[in-house]
Amino acid sequence: MNPRLLSLPLLLLFTLPAIAQQPRNELAVSAGISSLGDLGSAPAFGVSYTRFWTDALAVRFGAFSASGDLDDGGTKTASAYHASAEYHFNRAARVSPYVGAGLALAVTSVDGLPFDFSASETNPEVILSGGVDVNISRRFALGADVRYMYYDVGLGSAYQVNPATLLISAKYRY
């Protein structure tokens, strides 16, 4: 018998499990809407990088920003730069939910209010997240994410912001 013929089953035995594993890195581009409490709502955009340490545990680094007009003609912007730990339930399945918690640097500003008022505030905050990924292929997924932070800002007078952001994401895994 040819020794090469014997090597084919051994090669398949060792390479198929490696092919079946999900990639460890993920890049996501997101768009959605952010509810900014007393400041109203605004369109939101974001980017993130996720590193999976196991099939279930991951760390996500990212940023998202919501910007829009105020009722009186001014503009509002709320952004967050965040790092969070996530737990993914059955990441290899077609539909995979997850939850996460971490820290964020929240930057909130308003401009052009009456009397040409402008203010900005930066706060470290806790961020909570959750969502679901729909795996299109081994490399691509679509996701729906909800991210929430609880905080108030001064900005000249007290505003309760508490942004809840809903994002739809396109995710590339490598």
Contacts in CASP RR format, 6 or more apart in sequence:
PFRMAT RR
TARGET T0000
AUTHOR 0000-0000-0000
METHOD contacts of the structure
MODEL  1
MNPRLLSLPLLLLFTLPAIAQQPRNELAVSAGISSLGDLGSAPAFGVSYT
RFWTDALAVRFGAFSASGDLDDGGTKTASAYHASAEYHFNRAARVSPYVG
AGLALAVTSVDGLPFDFSASETNPEVILSGGVDVNISRRFALGADVRYMY
YDVGLGSAYQVNPATLLISAKYRY
22 52 0 8 1.000
22 55 0 8 1.000
22 91 0 8 1.000
22 92 0 8 1.000
22 138 0 8 1.000
22 173 0 8 1.000
23 52 0 8 1.000
23 138 0 8 1.000
23 139 0 8 1.000
23 173 0 8 1.000
23 174 0 8 1.000
24 51 0 8 1.000
24 52 0 8 1.000
24 53 0 8 1.000
25 49 0 8 1.000
25 50 0 8 1.000
25 51 0 8 1.000
25 52 0 8 1.000
25 173 0 8 1.000
25 174 0 8 1.000
26 49 0 8 1.000
26 50 0 8 1.000
26 51 0 8 1.000
26 52 0 8 1.000
26 58 0 8 1.000
26 141 0 8 1.000
26 171 0 8 1.000
26 172 0 8 1.000
26 173 0 8 1.000
26 174 0 8 1.000
27 47 0 8 1.000
27 48 0 8 1.000
27 49 0 8 1.000
27 50 0 8 1.000
27 171 0 8 1.000
27 172 0 8 1.000
27 174 0 8 1.000
28 47 0 8 1.000
28 48 0 8 1.000
28 49 0 8 1.000
28 50 0 8 1.000
28 143 0 8 1.000
28 169 0 8 1.000
28 170 0 8 1.000
28 171 0 8 1.000
28 172 0 8 1.000
29 46 0 8 1.000
29 47 0 8 1.000
29 169 0 8 1.000
29 170 0 8 1.000
30 44 0 8 1.000
30 45 0 8 1.000
30 46 0 8 1.000
30 47 0 8 1.000
30 48 0 8 1.000
30 64 0 8 1.000
30 145 0 8 1.000
30 167 0 8 1.000
30 168 0 8 1.000
30 169 0 8 1.000
30 170 0 8 1.000
31 43 0 8 1.000
31 44 0 8 1.000
31 45 0 8 1.000
31 46 0 8 1.000
31 167 0 8 1.000
31 168 0 8 1.000
32 43 0 8 1.000
32 44 0 8 1.000
32 45 0 8 1.000
32 165 0 8 1.000
32 166 0 8 1.000
32 167 0 8 1.000
32 168 0 8 1.000
33 41 0 8 1.000
33 42 0 8 1.000
33 43 0 8 1.000
33 44 0 8 1.000
33 66 0 8 1.000
33 165 0 8 1.000
33 166 0 8 1.000
34 41 0 8 1.000
34 42 0 8 1.000
34 43 0 8 1.000
34 44 0 8 1.000
34 64 0 8 1.000
34 66 0 8 1.000
34 78 0 8 1.000
34 163 0 8 1.000
34 164 0 8 1.000
34 165 0 8 1.000
34 166 0 8 1.000
35 41 0 8 1.000
35 163 0 8 1.000
35 164 0 8 1.000
35 165 0 8 1.000
36 42 0 8 1.000
36 66 0 8 1.000
36 76 0 8 1.000
36 78 0 8 1.000
36 161 0 8 1.000
36 162 0 8 1.000
36 163 0 8 1.000
37 159 0 8 1.000
37 160 0 8 1.000
37 161 0 8 1.000
37 162 0 8 1.000
37 163 0 8 1.000
38 159 0 8 1.000
38 160 0 8 1.000
38 161 0 8 1.000
39 70 0 8 1.000
39 76 0 8 1.000
39 78 0 8 1.000
39 108 0 8 1.000
39 110 0 8 1.000
39 159 0 8 1.000
39 161 0 8 1.000
40 76 0 8 1.000
41 66 0 8 1.000
42 66 0 8 1.000
42 67 0 8 1.000
42 68 0 8 1.000
42 76 0 8 1.000
42 78 0 8 1.000
43 66 0 8 1.000
43 67 0 8 1.000
43 68 0 8 1.000
44 64 0 8 1.000
44 65 0 8 1.000
44 66 0 8 1.000
44 165 0 8 1.000
44 166 0 8 1.000
44 167 0 8 1.000
45 64 0 8 1.000
45 65 0 8 1.000
45 66 0 8 1.000
46 62 0 8 1.000
46 63 0 8 1.000
46 64 0 8 1.000
46 65 0 8 1.000
46 167 0 8 1.000
47 62 0 8 1.000
47 63 0 8 1.000
47 64 0 8 1.000
48 60 0 8 1.000
48 61 0 8 1.000
48 62 0 8 1.000
48 63 0 8 1.000
48 169 0 8 1.000
49 60 0 8 1.000
49 61 0 8 1.000
49 62 0 8 1.000
50 58 0 8 1.000
50 59 0 8 1.000
50 60 0 8 1.000
50 61 0 8 1.000
50 86 0 8 1.000
51 58 0 8 1.000
51 59 0 8 1.000
52 58 0 8 1.000
52 88 0 8 1.000
52 91 0 8 1.000
53 59 0 8 1.000
55 88 0 8 1.000
55 91 0 8 1.000
55 92 0 8 1.000
56 87 0 8 1.000
56 88 0 8 1.000
56 89 0 8 1.000
56 91 0 8 1.000
57 85 0 8 1.000
57 86 0 8 1.000
57 87 0 8 1.000
57 88 0 8 1.000
58 85 0 8 1.000
58 86 0 8 1.000
58 88 0 8 1.000
58 98 0 8 1.000
59 83 0 8 1.000
59 84 0 8 1.000
59 85 0 8 1.000
59 86 0 8 1.000
60 82 0 8 1.000
60 83 0 8 1.000
60 84 0 8 1.000
60 86 0 8 1.000
60 129 0 8 1.000
61 82 0 8 1.000
61 83 0 8 1.000
62 81 0 8 1.000
62 82 0 8 1.000
62 83 0 8 1.000
63 79 0 8 1.000
63 80 0 8 1.000
63 81 0 8 1.000
63 82 0 8 1.000
64 79 0 8 1.000
64 80 0 8 1.000
64 82 0 8 1.000
64 147 0 8 1.000
64 165 0 8 1.000
64 167 0 8 1.000
65 77 0 8 1.000
65 78 0 8 1.000
65 79 0 8 1.000
65 80 0 8 1.000
66 77 0 8 1.000
66 78 0 8 1.000
66 79 0 8 1.000
66 163 0 8 1.000
66 165 0 8 1.000
67 75 0 8 1.000
67 76 0 8 1.000
67 77 0 8 1.000
67 78 0 8 1.000
68 75 0 8 1.000
68 76 0 8 1.000
68 77 0 8 1.000
69 75 0 8 1.000
69 76 0 8 1.000
70 76 0 8 1.000
70 110 0 8 1.000
70 113 0 8 1.000
72 113 0 8 1.000
72 114 0 8 1.000
73 112 0 8 1.000
74 110 0 8 1.000
74 111 0 8 1.000
74 112 0 8 1.000
74 113 0 8 1.000
75 110 0 8 1.000
75 111 0 8 1.000
75 112 0 8 1.000
76 108 0 8 1.000
76 109 0 8 1.000
76 110 0 8 1.000
77 107 0 8 1.000
77 108 0 8 1.000
77 109 0 8 1.000
77 110 0 8 1.000
78 106 0 8 1.000
78 107 0 8 1.000
78 108 0 8 1.000
78 161 0 8 1.000
78 163 0 8 1.000
79 106 0 8 1.000
79 107 0 8 1.000
79 108 0 8 1.000
80 104 0 8 1.000
80 105 0 8 1.000
80 106 0 8 1.000
80 107 0 8 1.000
80 125 0 8 1.000
80 127 0 8 1.000
80 147 0 8 1.000
80 149 0 8 1.000
80 163 0 8 1.000
81 104 0 8 1.000
81 105 0 8 1.000
81 107 0 8 1.000
82 102 0 8 1.000
82 103 0 8 1.000
82 104 0 8 1.000
82 105 0 8 1.000
82 127 0 8 1.000
82 147 0 8 1.000
83 102 0 8 1.000
83 103 0 8 1.000
83 104 0 8 1.000
84 100 0 8 1.000
84 101 0 8 1.000
84 102 0 8 1.000
84 103 0 8 1.000
84 127 0 8 1.000
84 129 0 8 1.000
85 100 0 8 1.000
85 101 0 8 1.000
85 102 0 8 1.000
86 98 0 8 1.000
86 99 0 8 1.000
86 100 0 8 1.000
86 129 0 8 1.000
86 130 0 8 1.000
87 98 0 8 1.000
87 99 0 8 1.000
87 100 0 8 1.000
88 96 0 8 1.000
88 97 0 8 1.000
88 98 0 8 1.000
88 133 0 8 1.000
89 96 0 8 1.000
89 97 0 8 1.000
89 98 0 8 1.000
90 96 0 8 1.000
91 98 0 8 1.000
91 133 0 8 1.000
92 135 0 8 1.000
93 135 0 8 1.000
94 134 0 8 1.000
94 135 0 8 1.000
95 132 0 8 1.000
95 133 0 8 1.000
95 134 0 8 1.000
95 135 0 8 1.000
96 132 0 8 1.000
96 133 0 8 1.000
96 134 0 8 1.000
96 135 0 8 1.000
97 130 0 8 1.000
97 131 0 8 1.000
97 132 0 8 1.000
97 133 0 8 1.000
98 130 0 8 1.000
98 131 0 8 1.000
98 132 0 8 1.000
98 133 0 8 1.000
99 129 0 8 1.000
99 130 0 8 1.000
99 131 0 8 1.000
100 128 0 8 1.000
100 129 0 8 1.000
100 130 0 8 1.000
101 126 0 8 1.000
101 127 0 8 1.000
101 128 0 8 1.000
101 129 0 8 1.000
102 126 0 8 1.000
102 127 0 8 1.000
102 128 0 8 1.000
103 124 0 8 1.000
103 125 0 8 1.000
103 126 0 8 1.000
103 127 0 8 1.000
104 124 0 8 1.000
104 125 0 8 1.000
104 126 0 8 1.000
104 127 0 8 1.000
104 149 0 8 1.000
105 122 0 8 1.000
105 123 0 8 1.000
105 124 0 8 1.000
105 125 0 8 1.000
106 122 0 8 1.000
106 123 0 8 1.000
106 124 0 8 1.000
106 125 0 8 1.000
106 149 0 8 1.000
106 151 0 8 1.000
106 161 0 8 1.000
106 163 0 8 1.000
107 120 0 8 1.000
107 121 0 8 1.000
107 122 0 8 1.000
108 120 0 8 1.000
108 121 0 8 1.000
108 122 0 8 1.000
108 123 0 8 1.000
108 153 0 8 1.000
108 155 0 8 1.000
108 159 0 8 1.000
108 161 0 8 1.000
109 118 0 8 1.000
109 119 0 8 1.000
109 120 0 8 1.000
109 121 0 8 1.000
109 155 0 8 1.000
110 117 0 8 1.000
110 118 0 8 1.000
110 119 0 8 1.000
110 155 0 8 1.000
111 117 0 8 1.000
111 118 0 8 1.000
112 118 0 8 1.000
117 156 0 8 1.000
119 154 0 8 1.000
119 155 0 8 1.000
119 156 0 8 1.000
120 155 0 8 1.000
121 153 0 8 1.000
121 154 0 8 1.000
121 155 0 8 1.000
123 151 0 8 1.000
123 153 0 8 1.000
125 149 0 8 1.000
125 150 0 8 1.000
125 151 0 8 1.000
126 149 0 8 1.000
126 150 0 8 1.000
127 147 0 8 1.000
127 148 0 8 1.000
127 149 0 8 1.000
128 147 0 8 1.000
128 148 0 8 1.000
128 149 0 8 1.000
129 145 0 8 1.000
129 146 0 8 1.000
129 147 0 8 1.000
129 148 0 8 1.000
130 145 0 8 1.000
130 146 0 8 1.000
130 147 0 8 1.000
131 143 0 8 1.000
131 144 0 8 1.000
131 145 0 8 1.000
131 146 0 8 1.000
132 143 0 8 1.000
132 144 0 8 1.000
133 141 0 8 1.000
133 142 0 8 1.000
133 143 0 8 1.000
133 171 0 8 1.000
134 141 0 8 1.000
134 142 0 8 1.000
134 143 0 8 1.000
135 141 0 8 1.000
136 142 0 8 1.000
138 173 0 8 1.000
139 172 0 8 1.000
139 173 0 8 1.000
139 174 0 8 1.000
140 170 0 8 1.000
140 171 0 8 1.000
140 172 0 8 1.000
140 173 0 8 1.000
141 171 0 8 1.000
141 173 0 8 1.000
142 168 0 8 1.000
142 169 0 8 1.000
142 170 0 8 1.000
142 171 0 8 1.000
143 168 0 8 1.000
143 169 0 8 1.000
143 170 0 8 1.000
143 171 0 8 1.000
144 166 0 8 1.000
144 167 0 8 1.000
144 168 0 8 1.000
144 169 0 8 1.000
145 165 0 8 1.000
145 166 0 8 1.000
145 167 0 8 1.000
145 168 0 8 1.000
145 169 0 8 1.000
146 164 0 8 1.000
146 165 0 8 1.000
146 166 0 8 1.000
146 167 0 8 1.000
147 163 0 8 1.000
147 164 0 8 1.000
147 165 0 8 1.000
147 167 0 8 1.000
148 162 0 8 1.000
148 163 0 8 1.000
148 164 0 8 1.000
148 165 0 8 1.000
149 161 0 8 1.000
149 162 0 8 1.000
149 163 0 8 1.000
150 162 0 8 1.000
151 161 0 8 1.000
151 162 0 8 1.000
152 158 0 8 1.000
152 159 0 8 1.000
152 160 0 8 1.000
152 161 0 8 1.000
152 162 0 8 1.000
153 159 0 8 1.000
153 161 0 8 1.000
END
